[in-house]
């Protein structure tokens, strides 16, 4: 966690939940405020609108004033794709146009309303494309601006988890599973690169072997990848190591003293960014 001389707010944002931490300024920042609230979408579209409206109201409360804001988006709100290296794409504009075209094949015309970010790998290796609703991002920017809060970053949940845990992933290839209530992101890694990334809705962690089998089959890999690393705030036990031949490993992230446990609400999403 880099030092800062401003108060900082870290937010985990999903359609069904908002979790917030406020840290004081300085090298050894202390927790000043926390908030965790379930959101009940009222059937309106888009799915994130109720959460955005509630967050805007929370920003108006005195304890959340005078700070810079860092937001982690639930993987439910982000779409991912990998883009093979193409030497014919000379600049970022060409790469973005190609990425948008590729996403359209899977997600349809809605891609035109999404903001894209391309994270390049090593020369010649695939790039990771992430996309989120541009209206959501603009709404978050406006919510901060309306309450004179400095928006420092908006990041998809995948990135802080990967950045903090990549050295803990000892197998190659390996699946990185980021679990949220009712949803998991399944990312296949090889050589430190993202090979495939896909999100699936499901009920509990015991379903992971079946879900991973589907991903292994869909990917047409030479050999199915059976090594799995799971980041989750769920109290459920991971499937046994012998479940359908998979080896499951849990990624641990210990919250600093005075901070909420990663098992409380969606705080695991925030802690991945704060540490």
Backbone as CSV, one residue per row, in Angstrom:
resi,resn,N_x,N_y,N_z,CA_x,CA_y,CA_z,C_x,C_y,C_z
1,UNK,0.855,-1.183,0.000,0.000,0.000,0.000,0.889,1.230,0.000
2,UNK,0.815,2.029,-1.019,1.687,3.188,-1.145,1.272,4.287,-0.182
3,UNK,2.232,5.066,0.336,1.889,6.135,1.259,1.098,7.226,0.567
4,UNK,0.230,7.881,1.323,-0.574,8.965,0.778,-0.800,9.987,1.870
5,UNK,-0.914,11.244,1.453,-1.186,12.300,2.411,-2.620,12.789,2.270
6,UNK,-3.456,11.972,1.674,-4.889,12.232,1.610,-5.616,11.065,2.259
7,UNK,-6.785,11.340,2.824,-7.646,10.245,3.237,-8.062,9.463,1.994
8,UNK,-8.244,8.164,2.168,-8.588,7.315,1.031,-9.831,6.497,1.333
9,UNK,-10.685,6.370,0.343,-11.857,5.508,0.427,-11.667,4.370,-0.567
10,UNK,-11.837,3.144,-0.088,-11.804,1.965,-0.949,-13.205,1.367,-0.978
11,UNK,-13.685,1.072,-2.173,-15.067,0.630,-2.348,-15.099,-0.661,-3.149
12,UNK,-15.840,-1.648,-2.659,-16.185,-2.834,-3.433,-17.601,-2.634,-3.944
13,UNK,-17.753,-2.639,-5.259,-19.029,-2.269,-5.874,-19.567,-3.434,-6.694
14,UNK,-20.760,-3.890,-6.338,-21.445,-4.917,-7.113,-22.925,-4.575,-7.164
15,UNK,-23.697,-5.207,-8.045,-25.125,-4.896,-8.107,-25.866,-5.192,-6.812
16,UNK,-25.365,-6.151,-6.019,-26.076,-6.583,-4.821,-25.451,-6.095,-3.522
17,UNK,-24.313,-5.390,-3.588,-23.642,-5.020,-2.341,-22.669,-3.870,-2.565
18,UNK,-22.591,-3.016,-1.536,-21.566,-1.974,-1.480,-20.818,-2.139,-0.164
19,UNK,-19.501,-2.213,-0.233,-18.666,-2.227,0.967,-17.650,-1.104,0.845
20,UNK,-17.406,-0.391,1.961,-16.541,0.785,1.932,-15.617,0.800,3.141
21,UNK,-14.382,1.210,2.924,-13.430,1.473,3.997,-12.841,2.856,3.768
22,UNK,-12.679,3.612,4.856,-11.995,4.900,4.765,-10.737,4.841,5.612
23,UNK,-9.605,5.155,4.998,-8.315,5.134,5.665,-7.807,6.556,5.829
24,UNK,-7.181,6.801,6.983,-6.571,8.101,7.212,-5.300,8.265,6.408
25,UNK,-4.821,9.471,6.328,-3.613,9.774,5.563,-2.372,9.310,6.313
26,UNK,-1.285,9.163,5.585,-0.012,8.849,6.216,0.513,7.476,5.870
27,UNK,1.737,7.196,6.349,2.400,5.937,6.049,1.715,4.752,6.706
28,UNK,1.251,4.928,7.933,0.563,3.860,8.645,-0.900,4.258,8.805
29,UNK,-1.600,4.168,7.698,-2.991,4.623,7.679,-3.857,3.745,8.573
30,UNK,-4.712,4.391,9.340,-5.637,3.679,10.213,-7.043,3.743,9.632
31,UNK,-7.800,2.707,9.950,-9.182,2.647,9.488,-10.010,3.685,10.231
32,UNK,-10.672,4.560,9.477,-11.492,5.609,10.071,-12.981,5.296,10.021
33,UNK,-13.409,4.580,8.996,-14.835,4.282,8.859,-15.006,3.056,7.976
34,UNK,-16.090,2.334,8.192,-16.414,1.211,7.326,-17.925,1.136,7.149
35,UNK,-18.322,0.533,6.055,-19.749,0.399,5.754,-19.915,-0.807,4.841
36,UNK,-20.899,-1.639,5.134,-21.195,-2.811,4.307,-22.703,-2.935,4.217
37,UNK,-23.234,-2.938,3.020,-24.687,-2.873,2.855,-25.130,-3.715,1.664
38,UNK,-26.113,-4.567,1.905,-26.724,-5.315,0.808,-27.651,-4.395,0.024
39,UNK,-27.650,-4.556,-1.284,-28.482,-3.767,-2.175,-29.520,-4.682,-2.804
40,UNK,-30.739,-4.204,-2.891,-31.815,-4.973,-3.525,-32.205,-4.294,-4.831
41,UNK,-31.670,-4.769,-5.960,-32.093,-4.202,-7.240,-33.608,-4.324,-7.384
42,UNK,-34.229,-3.286,-7.913,-35.701,-3.229,-7.941,-36.260,-3.596,-9.303
43,UNK,-35.513,-4.358,-10.056,-36.010,-4.806,-11.342,-35.755,-3.833,-12.475
44,UNK,-35.098,-2.734,-12.169,-34.789,-1.774,-13.215,-33.492,-2.158,-13.901
45,UNK,-33.327,-1.676,-15.073,-32.095,-1.916,-15.812,-31.354,-0.595,-15.978
46,UNK,-30.062,-0.612,-15.970,-29.165,-1.753,-15.812,-29.078,-2.251,-14.374
47,UNK,-28.445,-3.400,-14.181,-28.441,-4.062,-12.875,-27.726,-3.257,-11.799
48,UNK,-26.800,-2.398,-12.199,-25.974,-1.664,-11.231,-26.588,-0.345,-10.778
49,UNK,-27.735,0.044,-11.330,-28.248,1.388,-11.087,-28.641,1.615,-9.633
50,UNK,-29.275,0.634,-8.997,-29.659,0.800,-7.588,-28.431,0.999,-6.709
51,UNK,-27.379,0.224,-6.969,-26.147,0.358,-6.182,-25.499,1.720,-6.416
52,UNK,-25.513,2.195,-7.642,-24.929,3.505,-7.933,-25.705,4.613,-7.238
53,UNK,-27.026,4.531,-7.257,-27.837,5.551,-6.585,-27.557,5.570,-5.087
54,UNK,-27.421,4.390,-4.490,-27.148,4.310,-3.061,-25.752,4.845,-2.742
55,UNK,-24.777,4.521,-3.559,-23.419,5.009,-3.331,-23.374,6.532,-3.405
56,UNK,-24.107,7.098,-4.336,-24.146,8.556,-4.462,-24.673,9.198,-3.186
57,UNK,-25.689,8.590,-2.585,-26.223,9.109,-1.321,-25.203,8.973,-0.193
58,UNK,-24.503,7.845,-0.150,-23.495,7.635,0.894,-22.374,8.662,0.792
59,UNK,-21.993,9.021,-0.408,-20.950,10.026,-0.587,-21.327,11.363,0.043
60,UNK,-22.618,11.602,0.191,-23.063,12.857,0.782,-22.953,12.904,2.290
61,UNK,-22.692,11.760,2.935,-22.570,11.726,4.386,-21.186,12.226,4.810
62,UNK,-21.143,12.886,5.941,-19.926,13.605,6.353,-18.708,12.699,6.503
63,UNK,-18.897,11.467,6.946,-17.733,10.613,7.200,-17.012,10.188,5.925
64,UNK,-17.636,10.393,4.771,-17.006,9.999,3.518,-16.493,11.189,2.710
65,UNK,-16.409,12.340,3.332,-15.956,13.539,2.636,-14.430,13.659,2.662
66,UNK,-13.928,14.546,1.806,-12.507,14.925,1.807,-11.571,13.725,1.670
67,UNK,-11.694,13.024,0.567,-10.863,11.836,0.358,-10.740,11.548,-1.130
68,UNK,-9.762,10.700,-1.455,-9.675,10.182,-2.813,-10.287,8.785,-2.827
69,UNK,-10.852,8.412,-3.953,-11.683,7.215,-4.042,-11.040,6.182,-4.965
70,UNK,-11.005,4.941,-4.490,-10.545,3.796,-5.276,-11.664,2.760,-5.295
71,UNK,-12.091,2.356,-6.468,-13.241,1.466,-6.606,-12.810,0.155,-7.247
72,UNK,-13.235,-0.953,-6.646,-13.041,-2.277,-7.231,-14.399,-2.766,-7.719
73,UNK,-14.491,-3.066,-9.005,-15.742,-3.535,-9.591,-15.847,-5.049,-9.482
74,UNK,-16.993,-5.515,-9.050,-17.280,-6.945,-9.071,-17.047,-7.501,-10.469
75,UNK,-16.548,-8.734,-10.524,-16.372,-9.375,-11.826,-17.696,-9.586,-12.551
76,UNK,-18.809,-9.522,-11.829,-20.121,-9.592,-12.481,-20.324,-8.425,-13.447
77,UNK,-19.655,-7.311,-13.187,-19.867,-6.093,-13.964,-18.833,-5.902,-15.066
78,UNK,-17.960,-6.870,-15.226,-16.872,-6.753,-16.197,-16.895,-7.974,-17.113
79,UNK,-16.628,-7.743,-18.375,-16.470,-8.836,-19.332,-15.007,-8.881,-19.756
80,UNK,-14.497,-10.094,-19.901,-13.086,-10.271,-20.215,-12.921,-11.091,-21.498
81,UNK,-11.814,-10.857,-22.157,-11.435,-11.665,-23.313,-9.924,-11.602,-23.451
82,UNK,-9.361,-12.608,-24.078,-7.937,-12.568,-24.400,-7.792,-12.323,-25.898
83,UNK,-6.797,-11.545,-26.255,-6.576,-11.167,-27.653,-5.170,-11.586,-28.052
84,UNK,-5.079,-12.464,-29.040,-3.784,-12.937,-29.492,-2.967,-11.795,-30.088
85,UNK,-1.677,-11.908,-29.949,-0.789,-10.896,-30.514,-0.952,-10.847,-32.027
86,UNK,-1.034,-9.634,-32.560,-1.186,-9.438,-34.002,-0.286,-8.275,-34.413
87,UNK,0.788,-8.584,-35.107,1.765,-7.557,-35.483,1.189,-6.536,-36.450
88,UNK,0.069,-6.862,-37.107,-0.527,-5.929,-38.063,-1.270,-4.787,-37.378
89,UNK,-1.561,-4.943,-36.098,-2.237,-3.879,-35.350,-1.171,-2.935,-34.821
90,UNK,-1.031,-1.780,-35.454,0.121,-0.919,-35.229,-0.004,-0.010,-34.016
91,UNK,-1.224,0.336,-33.616,-1.381,1.284,-32.516,-2.573,0.884,-31.659
92,UNK,-2.756,1.625,-30.563,-3.809,1.254,-29.610,-5.189,1.352,-30.240
93,UNK,-5.419,2.342,-31.092,-6.736,2.501,-31.717,-7.096,1.279,-32.551
94,UNK,-6.143,0.768,-33.302,-6.387,-0.431,-34.099,-6.615,-1.641,-33.201
95,UNK,-5.849,-1.738,-32.127,-6.025,-2.852,-31.197,-7.396,-2.799,-30.532
96,UNK,-7.825,-1.596,-30.132,-9.130,-1.464,-29.495,-10.253,-1.807,-30.461
97,UNK,-10.145,-1.368,-31.705,-11.168,-1.680,-32.700,-11.272,-3.187,-32.913
98,UNK,-10.119,-3.855,-32.973,-10.130,-5.306,-33.149,-10.707,-5.997,-31.917
99,UNK,-10.335,-5.516,-30.723,-10.861,-6.100,-29.487,-12.373,-5.923,-29.409
100,UNK,-12.863,-4.758,-29.795,-14.306,-4.513,-29.753,-15.038,-5.443,-30.727
101,UNK,-14.453,-5.627,-31.903,-15.043,-6.546,-32.877,-15.089,-7.965,-32.313
102,UNK,-13.993,-8.394,-31.686,-13.940,-9.750,-31.125,-14.972,-9.931,-30.019
103,UNK,-15.113,-8.937,-29.148,-16.099,-9.023,-28.074,-17.516,-9.068,-28.623
104,UNK,-17.758,-8.364,-29.725,-19.090,-8.356,-30.322,-19.516,-9.752,-30.741
105,UNK,-18.565,-10.582,-31.147,-18.899,-11.945,-31.554,-19.484,-12.757,-30.400
106,UNK,-19.072,-12.434,-29.175,-19.548,-13.174,-28.000,-20.688,-12.483,-27.273
107,UNK,-20.690,-11.144,-27.270,-21.624,-10.411,-26.413,-22.614,-9.536,-27.168
108,UNK,-22.496,-9.451,-28.477,-23.485,-8.726,-29.254,-23.271,-7.226,-29.297
109,UNK,-24.343,-6.531,-29.714,-24.249,-5.095,-29.987,-24.002,-4.259,-28.743
110,UNK,-24.275,-4.802,-27.543,-24.052,-4.028,-26.314,-22.599,-3.598,-26.143
111,UNK,-21.691,-4.281,-26.824,-20.271,-3.954,-26.710,-20.012,-2.504,-27.108
112,UNK,-20.823,-1.960,-27.996,-20.632,-0.574,-28.430,-20.808,0.409,-27.278
113,UNK,-21.486,-0.013,-26.212,-21.724,0.857,-25.060,-20.710,0.628,-23.942
114,UNK,-19.713,-0.185,-24.204,-18.743,-0.537,-23.172,-17.435,0.232,-23.357
115,UNK,-16.802,0.519,-22.233,-15.448,1.080,-22.245,-14.459,-0.076,-22.132
116,UNK,-13.453,-0.080,-22.987,-12.487,-1.175,-23.041,-11.138,-0.748,-22.478
117,UNK,-10.469,-1.717,-21.869,-9.090,-1.525,-21.423,-8.287,-2.740,-21.858
118,UNK,-7.147,-2.499,-22.476,-6.291,-3.584,-22.956,-5.017,-3.605,-22.128
119,UNK,-4.780,-4.738,-21.480,-3.551,-4.909,-20.702,-2.617,-5.799,-21.504
120,UNK,-1.534,-5.221,-21.975,-0.616,-5.958,-22.834,0.286,-6.861,-22.008
121,UNK,0.550,-8.038,-22.553,1.511,-8.943,-21.952,2.888,-8.721,-22.554
122,UNK,3.729,-9.711,-22.440,5.051,-9.636,-23.045,4.914,-9.625,-24.567
123,UNK,5.893,-9.059,-25.273,5.823,-9.041,-26.738,5.555,-10.433,-27.310
124,UNK,4.555,-10.517,-28.175,4.196,-11.785,-28.787,3.197,-12.607,-28.009
125,UNK,2.847,-12.172,-26.797,1.918,-12.933,-25.963,0.523,-12.308,-26.003
126,UNK,-0.506,-13.059,-25.576,-1.866,-12.516,-25.604,-2.021,-11.317,-24.671
127,UNK,-2.972,-10.460,-25.006,-3.346,-9.327,-24.165,-4.678,-9.629,-23.498
128,UNK,-4.881,-9.059,-22.317,-6.151,-9.213,-21.616,-7.009,-7.981,-21.887
129,UNK,-8.226,-8.215,-22.352,-9.177,-7.137,-22.609,-10.255,-7.185,-21.536
130,UNK,-10.498,-6.066,-20.879,-11.602,-5.967,-19.923,-12.548,-4.879,-20.401
131,UNK,-13.839,-5.086,-20.176,-14.848,-4.146,-20.660,-15.924,-3.971,-19.604
132,UNK,-16.347,-2.728,-19.415,-17.425,-2.413,-18.477,-18.336,-1.380,-19.119
133,UNK,-19.565,-1.353,-18.642,-20.556,-0.425,-19.176,-20.054,1.007,-19.008
134,UNK,-19.943,1.731,-20.101,-19.440,3.099,-20.034,-20.349,3.988,-19.193
135,UNK,-21.655,3.699,-19.204,-22.588,4.494,-18.396,-22.328,4.302,-16.908
136,UNK,-21.938,3.096,-16.495,-21.585,2.853,-15.097,-20.346,3.652,-14.717
137,UNK,-19.320,3.591,-15.539,-18.088,4.317,-15.231,-18.336,5.816,-15.167
138,UNK,-19.135,6.325,-16.091,-19.448,7.748,-16.074,-20.273,8.095,-14.840
139,UNK,-21.191,7.206,-14.449,-21.982,7.441,-13.241,-21.122,7.500,-11.994
140,UNK,-20.115,6.639,-11.903,-19.198,6.665,-10.763,-18.374,7.949,-10.752
141,UNK,-17.939,8.367,-11.931,-17.185,9.625,-12.006,-18.050,10.809,-11.569
142,UNK,-19.290,10.834,-12.014,-20.182,11.936,-11.661,-20.520,11.928,-10.173
143,UNK,-20.687,10.731,-9.595,-20.987,10.637,-8.167,-19.849,11.222,-7.337
144,UNK,-18.625,10.930,-7.728,-17.468,11.496,-7.019,-17.398,13.004,-7.214
145,UNK,-17.568,13.434,-8.443,-17.470,14.862,-8.746,-18.525,15.668,-8.003
146,UNK,-19.742,15.116,-7.904,-20.834,15.841,-7.248,-20.538,16.112,-5.781
147,UNK,-19.703,15.272,-5.164,-19.385,15.439,-3.741,-17.925,15.831,-3.531
148,UNK,-17.310,16.339,-4.599,-15.938,16.870,-4.532,-14.938,15.833,-4.014
149,UNK,-15.134,14.592,-4.447,-14.209,13.513,-4.130,-13.331,13.242,-5.347
150,UNK,-12.058,13.018,-5.106,-11.126,12.744,-6.204,-11.159,11.253,-6.526
151,UNK,-11.567,10.903,-7.732,-11.590,9.508,-8.155,-10.202,9.126,-8.648
152,UNK,-9.553,8.251,-7.886,-8.182,7.876,-8.229,-8.137,6.672,-9.159
153,UNK,-9.002,5.669,-8.929,-8.927,4.474,-9.768,-10.241,3.707,-9.751
154,UNK,-10.502,3.034,-10.865,-11.563,2.034,-10.968,-10.907,0.792,-11.552
155,UNK,-10.954,-0.312,-10.834,-10.266,-1.525,-11.275,-11.210,-2.717,-11.210
156,UNK,-11.155,-3.610,-12.190,-11.913,-4.860,-12.090,-11.289,-5.763,-11.035
157,UNK,-12.112,-6.518,-10.338,-11.679,-7.358,-9.219,-10.539,-8.296,-9.609
158,UNK,-10.555,-8.777,-10.843,-9.523,-9.714,-11.279,-8.115,-9.169,-11.069
159,UNK,-7.910,-7.894,-11.368,-6.541,-7.385,-11.423,-5.850,-7.308,-10.061
160,UNK,-6.455,-6.721,-9.011,-5.739,-6.713,-7.725,-5.507,-8.110,-7.171
161,UNK,-6.460,-9.020,-7.394,-6.259,-10.388,-6.901,-5.083,-11.041,-7.624
162,UNK,-5.042,-10.903,-8.935,-3.930,-11.486,-9.695,-2.604,-10.842,-9.309
163,UNK,-2.571,-9.526,-9.229,-1.318,-8.830,-8.921,-0.768,-9.218,-7.555
164,UNK,-1.668,-9.421,-6.574,-1.223,-9.742,-5.215,-0.855,-11.208,-5.042
165,UNK,-1.367,-12.069,-5.908,-1.216,-13.503,-5.672,-0.440,-14.245,-6.742
166,UNK,0.015,-13.569,-7.776,0.633,-14.308,-8.879,1.866,-15.086,-8.436
167,UNK,2.592,-14.591,-7.444,3.771,-15.323,-6.979,3.412,-16.536,-6.126
168,UNK,2.155,-16.599,-5.669,1.698,-17.746,-4.881,1.215,-18.885,-5.770
169,UNK,1.041,-18.604,-7.043,0.558,-19.620,-7.980,1.775,-20.359,-8.524
170,UNK,2.026,-21.537,-7.978,3.263,-22.259,-8.256,3.158,-23.167,-9.476
171,UNK,1.955,-23.560,-9.852,1.785,-24.484,-10.968,1.688,-23.726,-12.281
172,UNK,2.053,-24.400,-13.346,1.930,-23.811,-14.680,1.638,-24.930,-15.684
173,UNK,0.454,-24.906,-16.291,-0.614,-23.902,-16.186,-1.401,-24.072,-14.890
174,UNK,-2.291,-23.125,-14.632,-3.130,-23.178,-13.433,-4.386,-22.353,-13.655
175,UNK,-5.445,-22.768,-12.979,-6.675,-21.984,-12.947,-6.641,-21.051,-11.737
176,UNK,-6.967,-19.789,-11.966,-7.222,-18.840,-10.884,-8.728,-18.637,-10.820
177,UNK,-9.313,-18.985,-9.676,-10.757,-18.834,-9.478,-10.986,-17.736,-8.450
178,UNK,-11.725,-16.711,-8.832,-12.092,-15.630,-7.915,-13.580,-15.755,-7.654
179,UNK,-13.903,-16.144,-6.433,-15.288,-16.454,-6.083,-15.955,-15.295,-5.367
180,UNK,-17.157,-14.966,-5.804,-18.055,-14.040,-5.125,-19.341,-14.809,-4.851
181,UNK,-20.202,-14.305,-3.971,-21.457,-15.016,-3.721,-22.235,-15.264,-5.015
182,UNK,-22.416,-16.541,-5.349,-23.199,-16.905,-6.520,-22.495,-16.760,-7.848
183,UNK,-21.179,-16.512,-7.828,-20.493,-16.230,-9.096,-19.001,-16.496,-8.937
184,UNK,-18.397,-17.039,-9.977,-16.942,-17.219,-9.976,-16.368,-16.825,-11.323
185,UNK,-15.197,-16.217,-11.278,-14.429,-15.945,-12.487,-13.358,-17.020,-12.598
186,UNK,-13.275,-17.658,-13.756,-12.332,-18.740,-13.992,-11.308,-18.270,-15.017
187,UNK,-10.078,-18.088,-14.586,-9.023,-17.583,-15.467,-7.918,-18.628,-15.575
188,UNK,-7.621,-19.049,-16.789,-6.534,-19.998,-17.016,-5.250,-19.226,-17.285
189,UNK,-4.215,-19.556,-16.506,-2.920,-18.885,-16.612,-1.865,-19.863,-17.113
190,UNK,-0.989,-19.366,-17.960,0.153,-20.163,-18.405,1.296,-19.216,-18.731
191,UNK,2.451,-19.480,-18.142,3.588,-18.603,-18.374,3.349,-17.186,-17.907
192,UNK,2.511,-17.023,-16.871,2.194,-15.695,-16.368,1.228,-14.921,-17.238
193,UNK,0.624,-15.574,-18.240,-0.296,-14.921,-19.163,-1.705,-15.478,-18.981
194,UNK,-2.691,-14.640,-19.282,-4.076,-15.090,-19.293,-4.353,-15.787,-20.624
195,UNK,-4.834,-17.026,-20.539,-5.157,-17.788,-21.746,-6.652,-17.711,-22.040
196,UNK,-7.461,-17.961,-21.039,-8.908,-17.786,-21.155,-9.425,-17.190,-19.855
197,UNK,-10.509,-16.423,-19.942,-11.155,-15.844,-18.763,-12.660,-15.898,-19.002
198,UNK,-13.370,-16.513,-18.054,-14.813,-16.648,-18.225,-15.499,-16.619,-16.865
199,UNK,-16.641,-15.967,-16.784,-17.410,-15.905,-15.546,-18.621,-16.814,-15.608
200,UNK,-18.948,-17.446,-14.477,-20.092,-18.357,-14.421,-20.865,-18.140,-13.124
201,UNK,-22.178,-18.222,-13.216,-23.034,-18.170,-12.029,-23.211,-19.580,-11.491
202,UNK,-23.146,-19.729,-10.176,-23.350,-21.044,-9.563,-23.633,-20.849,-8.084
203,UNK,-23.970,-21.943,-7.398,-24.451,-21.837,-6.024,-23.367,-22.019,-4.970
204,UNK,-22.463,-22.976,-5.154,-21.476,-23.238,-4.106,-20.173,-23.750,-4.706
205,UNK,-19.144,-23.801,-3.863,-17.813,-24.162,-4.336,-17.708,-25.621,-4.759
206,UNK,-18.605,-26.476,-4.266,-18.561,-27.881,-4.658,-18.793,-28.076,-6.151
207,UNK,-19.357,-27.072,-6.807,-19.625,-27.178,-8.240,-18.400,-26.868,-9.099
208,UNK,-17.335,-26.402,-8.491,-16.172,-25.988,-9.278,-15.595,-27.090,-10.174
209,UNK,-15.468,-28.348,-9.715,-14.914,-29.359,-10.623,-15.706,-29.504,-11.917
210,UNK,-17.031,-29.480,-11.822,-17.858,-29.595,-13.029,-17.674,-28.375,-13.920
211,UNK,-17.662,-27.192,-13.314,-17.502,-25.964,-14.091,-16.143,-25.922,-14.780
212,UNK,-15.106,-26.358,-14.074,-13.769,-26.362,-14.668,-13.650,-27.412,-15.765
213,UNK,-14.333,-28.539,-15.601,-14.356,-29.537,-16.673,-14.918,-28.935,-17.955
214,UNK,-15.987,-28.164,-17.824,-16.583,-27.520,-18.999,-15.598,-26.567,-19.661
215,UNK,-14.892,-25.794,-18.832,-13.925,-24.847,-19.385,-12.773,-25.577,-20.074
216,UNK,-12.312,-26.662,-19.473,-11.233,-27.432,-20.087,-11.661,-28.007,-21.430
217,UNK,-12.904,-28.483,-21.514,-13.408,-29.039,-22.768,-13.605,-27.951,-23.817
218,UNK,-14.162,-26.827,-23.397,-14.427,-25.735,-24.341,-13.140,-25.153,-24.900
219,UNK,-12.067,-25.224,-24.115,-10.814,-24.635,-24.554,-10.021,-25.488,-25.516
220,UNK,-10.408,-26.744,-25.668,-9.706,-27.653,-26.580,-8.203,-27.689,-26.302
221,UNK,-7.855,-27.766,-25.006,-6.449,-27.805,-24.625,-5.877,-29.200,-24.873
222,UNK,-4.578,-29.250,-25.085,-3.935,-30.545,-25.296,-4.140,-31.451,-24.093
223,UNK,-3.966,-30.884,-22.899,-4.211,-31.596,-21.653,-5.063,-30.713,-20.755
224,UNK,-6.081,-31.267,-20.092,-6.878,-30.445,-19.173,-6.038,-29.974,-17.998
225,UNK,-6.235,-28.737,-17.597,-5.506,-28.190,-16.448,-6.252,-28.561,-15.175
226,UNK,-5.561,-29.184,-14.236,-6.196,-29.675,-13.015,-5.713,-28.951,-11.754
227,UNK,-4.817,-27.996,-11.892,-4.311,-27.245,-10.744,-5.127,-25.967,-10.596
228,UNK,-5.682,-25.745,-9.389,-6.637,-24.656,-9.186,-6.264,-23.865,-7.932
229,UNK,-6.271,-22.537,-8.047,-6.046,-21.633,-6.921,-7.296,-20.773,-6.760
230,UNK,-7.844,-20.768,-5.543,-9.143,-20.137,-5.300,-8.996,-18.993,-4.310
231,UNK,-9.511,-17.820,-4.692,-9.609,-16.680,-3.780,-11.080,-16.473,-3.487
232,UNK,-11.454,-16.578,-2.223,-12.863,-16.493,-1.860,-13.013,-15.981,-0.438
233,UNK,-14.133,-15.294,-0.195,-14.493,-14.906,1.169,-15.507,-15.875,1.750
234,UNK,-15.909,-16.857,0.955,-16.891,-17.831,1.416,-16.307,-18.699,2.520
235,UNK,-17.126,-19.038,3.480,-16.704,-19.945,4.536,-16.790,-21.400,4.127
236,UNK,-17.304,-21.668,2.923,-17.413,-23.041,2.450,-16.028,-23.647,2.235
237,UNK,-15.927,-24.932,2.498,-14.681,-25.631,2.241,-14.495,-25.819,0.740
238,UNK,-13.231,-25.830,0.320,-12.949,-26.127,-1.072,-13.230,-27.599,-1.343
239,UNK,-13.521,-27.949,-2.593,-13.678,-29.371,-2.912,-12.432,-30.148,-2.511
240,UNK,-12.599,-31.415,-2.225,-11.459,-32.244,-1.839,-10.451,-32.300,-2.980
241,UNK,-9.210,-32.525,-2.617,-8.152,-32.524,-3.629,-8.340,-33.629,-4.665
242,UNK,-9.127,-34.640,-4.325,-9.326,-35.745,-5.265,-10.569,-35.563,-6.128
243,UNK,-11.291,-34.464,-5.953,-12.539,-34.267,-6.686,-12.260,-34.169,-8.184
244,UNK,-12.622,-35.228,-8.899,-12.502,-35.273,-10.362,-11.078,-34.975,-10.832
245,UNK,-10.104,-35.302,-9.969,-8.707,-35.154,-10.358,-8.127,-33.772,-10.175
246,UNK,-8.891,-32.836,-9.613,-8.404,-31.471,-9.436,-7.662,-31.318,-8.115
247,UNK,-6.678,-30.441,-8.115,-5.955,-30.074,-6.895,-6.301,-28.629,-6.557
248,UNK,-7.031,-28.437,-5.452,-7.499,-27.109,-5.071,-6.597,-26.517,-3.992
249,UNK,-6.212,-25.266,-4.194,-5.392,-24.521,-3.247,-6.095,-23.206,-2.934
250,UNK,-6.132,-22.850,-1.667,-6.776,-21.597,-1.279,-5.737,-20.498,-1.153
251,UNK,-6.039,-19.352,-1.752,-5.191,-18.173,-1.632,-5.631,-17.377,-0.424
252,UNK,-4.708,-17.105,0.477,-5.036,-16.417,1.724,-4.563,-14.970,1.664
253,UNK,-5.396,-14.094,2.164,-5.029,-12.699,2.291,-5.481,-12.233,3.664
254,UNK,-4.531,-11.936,4.517,-4.836,-11.566,5.895,-4.998,-10.058,5.979
255,UNK,-6.106,-9.621,6.548,-6.351,-8.186,6.695,-5.438,-7.605,7.768
256,UNK,-4.974,-6.367,7.589,-4.146,-5.722,8.617,-4.911,-5.571,9.931
257,UNK,-4.182,-5.408,11.018,-4.808,-5.196,12.322,-5.757,-4.002,12.262
258,UNK,-6.924,-4.190,12.850,-7.902,-3.117,12.888,-8.817,-3.065,11.686
259,UNK,-8.562,-3.921,10.689,-9.395,-3.942,9.495,-10.410,-5.078,9.592
260,UNK,-11.522,-4.959,8.852,-12.474,-6.069,8.833,-11.830,-7.312,8.242
261,UNK,-12.291,-8.463,8.682,-11.828,-9.716,8.107,-12.274,-9.806,6.655
262,UNK,-11.473,-10.492,5.839,-11.875,-10.683,4.447,-13.132,-11.535,4.351
263,UNK,-13.499,-12.208,5.444,-14.698,-13.032,5.433,-15.964,-12.230,5.715
264,UNK,-15.825,-10.947,6.042,-16.983,-10.115,6.341,-17.502,-9.452,5.073
265,UNK,-18.715,-9.814,4.682,-19.335,-9.166,3.535,-18.447,-9.240,2.308
266,UNK,-18.327,-8.141,1.595,-17.494,-8.090,0.393,-16.142,-7.460,0.674
267,UNK,-15.723,-7.418,1.939,-14.461,-6.758,2.259,-13.260,-7.443,1.610
268,UNK,-13.404,-8.722,1.261,-12.306,-9.401,0.572,-11.948,-8.682,-0.712
269,UNK,-12.952,-8.129,-1.372,-12.714,-7.406,-2.613,-11.892,-6.145,-2.358
270,UNK,-12.162,-5.470,-1.244,-11.432,-4.245,-0.925,-10.015,-4.564,-0.462
271,UNK,-9.882,-5.545,0.429,-8.568,-5.866,0.980,-7.596,-6.225,-0.142
272,UNK,-8.095,-6.867,-1.207,-7.226,-7.213,-2.330,-6.602,-5.978,-2.948
273,UNK,-7.277,-4.846,-2.852,-6.781,-3.593,-3.430,-5.959,-2.794,-2.428
274,UNK,-6.320,-2.859,-1.143,-5.678,-2.022,-0.129,-4.269,-2.484,0.164
275,UNK,-4.067,-3.791,0.275,-2.774,-4.314,0.730,-1.648,-3.978,-0.249
